[in-house]
Amino acid sequence: MNEEIQFILDTTKESMDAAIAHLEREFGKIRAGKASPAMLSSVIVEYYGSQTPLSQVANINTPDGRTISVQPWEKAMLPEIEKAIMNANLGFNPMNNGDLIIINVPPLTEERRIQLTKQAKAEAEHAKIGVRSARQDANKEIKDLDISEDLQKNAEVDVQDLTDAYSKKIDDFLGVKEAEIMKV
Protein backbone atom coordinates (compact mmCIF):
# COMPACT_ATOMS: atom_id res chain seq x y z
CA MET A 1 0.00 0.00 0.00
CA ASN A 2 2.83 2.41 0.79
CA GLU A 3 4.08 2.01 -2.78
CA GLU A 4 0.78 3.37 -4.06
CA ILE A 5 0.99 6.37 -1.74
CA GLN A 6 4.62 6.97 -2.74
CA PHE A 7 3.61 6.79 -6.40
CA ILE A 8 0.87 9.39 -5.83
CA LEU A 9 3.34 11.64 -3.99
CA ASP A 10 5.92 11.30 -6.79
CA THR A 11 3.32 12.08 -9.44
CA THR A 12 2.16 15.11 -7.45
CA LYS A 13 5.74 16.32 -7.08
CA GLU A 14 6.23 16.01 -10.86
CA SER A 15 3.08 18.06 -11.50
CA MET A 16 4.24 20.73 -9.07
CA ASP A 17 7.71 20.76 -10.66
CA ALA A 18 6.03 21.32 -14.01
CA ALA A 19 4.13 24.31 -12.58
CA ILE A 20 7.45 25.80 -11.34
CA ALA A 21 9.15 25.15 -14.70
CA HIS A 22 6.29 26.88 -16.51
CA LEU A 23 6.55 29.83 -14.12
CA GLU A 24 10.28 30.13 -14.82
CA ARG A 25 9.62 30.17 -18.59
CA GLU A 26 6.93 32.83 -18.20
CA PHE A 27 9.17 34.93 -15.95
CA GLY A 28 11.85 34.71 -18.64
CA LYS A 29 9.48 36.42 -21.05
CA ILE A 30 8.84 39.31 -18.67
CA ARG A 31 11.62 41.74 -19.34
CA ALA A 32 13.27 43.58 -16.52
CA GLY A 33 14.97 46.33 -18.52
CA LYS A 34 17.82 44.24 -19.91
CA ALA A 35 17.66 42.92 -23.47
CA SER A 36 17.43 39.15 -23.79
CA PRO A 37 16.81 36.79 -26.74
CA ALA A 38 14.08 35.15 -24.63
CA MET A 39 12.02 38.33 -25.06
CA LEU A 40 11.33 37.27 -28.64
CA SER A 41 10.52 33.63 -27.80
CA SER A 42 6.80 34.17 -28.43
CA VAL A 43 7.31 35.66 -31.93
CA ILE A 44 5.95 33.42 -34.70
CA VAL A 45 6.94 34.10 -38.34
CA GLU A 46 5.13 33.11 -41.54
CA TYR A 47 7.82 30.98 -43.22
CA TYR A 48 6.90 29.46 -46.59
CA GLY A 49 3.27 29.10 -45.57
CA SER A 50 3.80 27.68 -42.08
CA GLN A 51 3.91 29.34 -38.68
CA THR A 52 7.49 29.01 -37.38
CA PRO A 53 9.14 30.30 -34.19
CA LEU A 54 11.51 33.21 -34.88
CA SER A 55 14.45 31.30 -33.41
CA GLN A 56 14.12 28.73 -36.23
CA VAL A 57 14.45 31.26 -39.06
CA ALA A 58 16.95 33.72 -37.62
CA ASN A 59 19.87 34.19 -35.27
CA ILE A 60 18.93 36.30 -32.22
CA ASN A 61 21.69 38.09 -30.29
CA THR A 62 22.10 40.82 -27.70
CA PRO A 63 25.16 42.90 -28.63
CA ASP A 64 24.62 44.99 -25.47
CA GLY A 65 22.15 45.33 -22.59
CA ARG A 66 19.78 47.58 -24.54
CA THR A 67 19.80 46.04 -28.04
CA ILE A 68 18.55 42.85 -29.67
CA SER A 69 19.72 41.98 -33.17
CA VAL A 70 17.84 39.52 -35.37
CA GLN A 71 19.74 38.18 -38.37
CA PRO A 72 17.60 36.03 -40.65
CA TRP A 73 19.18 33.11 -42.47
CA GLU A 74 17.49 34.38 -45.65
CA LYS A 75 17.47 38.11 -46.39
CA ALA A 76 14.07 37.77 -48.05
CA MET A 77 12.63 37.05 -44.60
CA LEU A 78 13.50 40.52 -43.19
CA PRO A 79 10.09 42.18 -43.86
CA GLU A 80 8.24 39.05 -42.67
CA ILE A 81 10.22 38.96 -39.40
CA GLU A 82 9.76 42.69 -38.88
CA LYS A 83 5.99 42.28 -39.33
CA ALA A 84 5.91 39.31 -36.93
CA ILE A 85 7.74 41.29 -34.22
CA MET A 86 5.25 44.14 -34.60
CA ASN A 87 2.29 41.71 -34.52
CA ALA A 88 3.60 40.03 -31.37
CA ASN A 89 2.69 43.26 -29.54
CA LEU A 90 5.79 43.29 -27.34
CA GLY A 91 6.08 47.06 -27.38
CA PHE A 92 9.20 47.01 -29.60
CA ASN A 93 9.87 49.08 -32.69
CA PRO A 94 12.12 46.98 -34.98
CA MET A 95 14.46 48.76 -37.41
CA ASN A 96 15.47 47.01 -40.64
CA ASN A 97 18.90 48.03 -42.00
CA GLY A 98 18.85 45.65 -44.96
CA ASP A 99 21.00 42.95 -43.31
CA LEU A 100 19.45 42.52 -39.91
CA ILE A 101 16.71 43.82 -37.67
CA ILE A 102 17.78 45.90 -34.70
CA ILE A 103 15.50 46.38 -31.71
CA ASN A 104 16.33 49.02 -29.15
CA VAL A 105 14.94 47.99 -25.77
CA PRO A 106 13.75 51.19 -24.10
CA PRO A 107 14.35 51.66 -20.37
CA LEU A 108 11.29 50.83 -18.32
CA THR A 109 9.09 53.60 -16.99
CA GLU A 110 7.72 53.40 -13.45
CA GLU A 111 4.24 52.74 -14.84
CA ARG A 112 5.53 49.90 -17.05
CA ARG A 113 7.43 48.40 -14.10
CA ILE A 114 4.21 48.31 -12.08
CA GLN A 115 2.40 46.63 -15.02
CA LEU A 116 5.16 44.01 -15.31
CA THR A 117 5.00 43.38 -11.55
CA LYS A 118 1.25 42.76 -11.85
CA GLN A 119 1.91 40.41 -14.76
CA ALA A 120 4.52 38.53 -12.68
CA LYS A 121 2.05 38.24 -9.79
CA ALA A 122 -0.60 36.86 -12.17
CA GLU A 123 1.86 34.26 -13.50
CA ALA A 124 2.79 33.28 -9.94
CA GLU A 125 -0.89 32.88 -9.11
CA HIS A 126 -1.34 30.62 -12.17
CA ALA A 127 1.55 28.48 -10.90
CA LYS A 128 -0.07 28.29 -7.45
CA ILE A 129 -3.32 27.20 -9.06
CA GLY A 130 -1.37 24.43 -10.82
CA VAL A 131 0.13 23.36 -7.48
CA ARG A 132 -3.25 23.39 -5.75
CA SER A 133 -4.76 21.41 -8.62
CA ALA A 134 -2.03 18.78 -8.22
CA ARG A 135 -2.82 18.65 -4.48
CA GLN A 136 -6.52 18.19 -5.19
CA ASP A 137 -5.82 15.35 -7.65
CA ALA A 138 -3.49 13.65 -5.16
CA ASN A 139 -5.99 13.90 -2.31
CA LYS A 140 -8.71 12.45 -4.56
CA GLU A 141 -6.45 9.51 -5.51
CA ILE A 142 -5.56 8.93 -1.84
CA LYS A 143 -9.25 8.84 -0.89
CA ASP A 144 -9.85 6.25 -3.62
CA LEU A 145 -7.19 3.92 -2.17
CA ASP A 146 -8.31 1.09 0.08
CA ILE A 147 -6.16 2.02 3.10
CA SER A 148 -6.65 2.76 6.80
CA GLU A 149 -7.80 6.21 7.89
CA ASP A 150 -4.46 6.84 9.61
CA LEU A 151 -2.48 6.12 6.46
CA GLN A 152 -4.89 8.27 4.48
CA LYS A 153 -4.52 11.21 6.89
CA ASN A 154 -0.72 10.88 6.91
CA ALA A 155 -0.62 10.82 3.11
CA GLU A 156 -2.83 13.93 2.95
CA VAL A 157 -0.50 15.69 5.40
CA ASP A 158 2.46 14.77 3.16
CA VAL A 159 0.64 16.20 0.13
CA GLN A 160 -0.13 19.40 2.06
CA ASP A 161 3.55 19.69 3.07
CA LEU A 162 4.52 19.40 -0.60
CA THR A 163 1.93 22.03 -1.51
CA ASP A 164 3.25 24.43 1.15
CA ALA A 165 6.86 23.93 0.03
CA TYR A 166 6.03 24.61 -3.62
CA SER A 167 3.87 27.63 -2.75
CA LYS A 168 6.83 29.06 -0.83
CA LYS A 169 9.11 28.40 -3.83
CA ILE A 170 6.69 30.31 -6.05
CA ASP A 171 6.57 33.22 -3.57
CA ASP A 172 10.39 33.26 -3.46
CA PHE A 173 10.61 33.32 -7.29
CA LEU A 174 8.06 36.12 -7.37
CA GLY A 175 10.00 38.15 -4.80
CA VAL A 176 13.20 37.85 -6.84
CA LYS A 177 11.41 38.76 -10.09
CA GLU A 178 9.66 41.76 -8.50
CA ALA A 179 12.98 43.06 -7.16
CA GLU A 180 14.52 42.58 -10.62
CA ILE A 181 11.67 44.47 -12.31
CA MET A 182 11.60 47.35 -9.85
CA LYS A 183 15.39 47.83 -9.82
CA VAL A 184 16.20 50.91 -11.88
Number of C-alpha atoms within 10 A of each C-alpha: 10 10 8 12 21 12 12 19 22 14 15 23 20 13 17 26 16 15 21 22 13 17 22 18 12 15 21 16 17 16 18 22 19 18 23 22 17 18 15 19 15 15 20 21 24 16 15 8 7 9 11 14 17 22 19 13 19 19 14 22 16 16 11 12 12 15 17 23 22 25 20 20 13 10 13 11 19 21 13 14 26 20 15 18 23 15 13 14 10 12 11 13 16 20 13 16 9 10 13 22 22 20 20 17 19 14 14 18 12 12 9 13 21 15 13 21 22 13 15 23 19 13 19 25 17 15 24 24 15 19 26 18 16 22 23 17 15 24 21 12 13 21 15 10 12 10 13 9 10 9 15 18 14 12 21 21 13 14 23 17 13 18 22 15 13 21 21 13 14 23 16 13 17 22 15 11 22 19 12 16 23 17 11 12
